[in-house]
């Protein structure tokens, strides 16, 4: 999944196996990042990326 602004990286992929539901916090953070990108608020995009990365640690510890 790429972004319209060209900001891409390892955070573009949503964690989880195929068919696995995505947690509501992941969805909320991804939506916030998309809003920030649409508003061209790249500082907030970076903040969201950091929050997403921190939150995904939760997913990796559950495995």
C-alpha positions as CSV (number, residue, x, y, z in Angstrom):
1,X,0.0,0.0,0.0
2,X,1.7,3.2,-1.1
3,X,0.8,6.8,-0.2
4,X,-0.3,9.6,-2.4
5,X,2.4,11.9,-1.1
6,X,5.2,9.5,-2.0
7,X,6.1,8.9,1.7
8,X,6.7,5.2,1.7
9,X,8.6,2.7,3.8
10,X,8.2,-0.3,6.0
11,X,5.2,1.3,7.8
12,X,3.1,1.2,4.7
13,X,2.3,-2.5,5.2
14,X,-0.3,-3.3,7.8
15,X,0.8,-6.2,10.1
16,X,-1.2,-9.4,10.3
17,X,-1.7,-12.5,8.4
18,X,-4.1,-12.8,5.5
19,X,-7.7,-13.0,6.8
20,X,-6.6,-11.7,10.2
21,X,-8.5,-8.7,11.5
22,X,-6.5,-5.5,12.1
23,X,-6.9,-4.0,15.6
24,X,-8.8,-0.8,16.0
25,X,-5.7,1.1,17.2
26,X,-3.8,0.2,14.0
27,X,-6.8,1.4,12.0
28,X,-7.0,4.7,14.0
29,X,-3.2,5.4,13.6
30,X,-3.3,4.6,9.9
31,X,-6.3,6.9,9.4
32,X,-4.5,9.7,11.3
33,X,-1.5,9.3,9.1
34,X,-3.6,9.5,5.9
35,X,-5.3,12.6,7.2
36,X,-1.9,14.2,8.0
37,X,-0.6,13.3,4.5
38,X,-3.8,14.8,2.9
39,X,-3.2,18.0,4.9
40,X,0.5,18.0,3.9
41,X,1.4,18.0,7.6
42,X,4.6,16.0,7.3
43,X,5.6,16.6,10.9
44,X,2.4,14.9,12.0
45,X,3.0,12.1,9.4
46,X,6.3,11.5,11.1
47,X,4.7,11.5,14.6
48,X,2.1,8.9,13.3
49,X,4.9,6.8,11.9
50,X,6.6,6.7,15.2
51,X,3.3,5.8,17.0
52,X,2.6,3.1,14.5
53,X,6.0,1.6,14.9
54,X,5.7,1.6,18.7
55,X,2.2,0.1,18.5
56,X,3.4,-2.7,16.2
57,X,5.7,-3.9,18.9
58,X,2.6,-5.1,20.7
59,X,1.7,-7.2,17.7
60,X,5.2,-8.7,17.5
61,X,5.2,-9.7,21.2
62,X,1.9,-11.6,20.8
63,X,3.4,-13.9,18.2
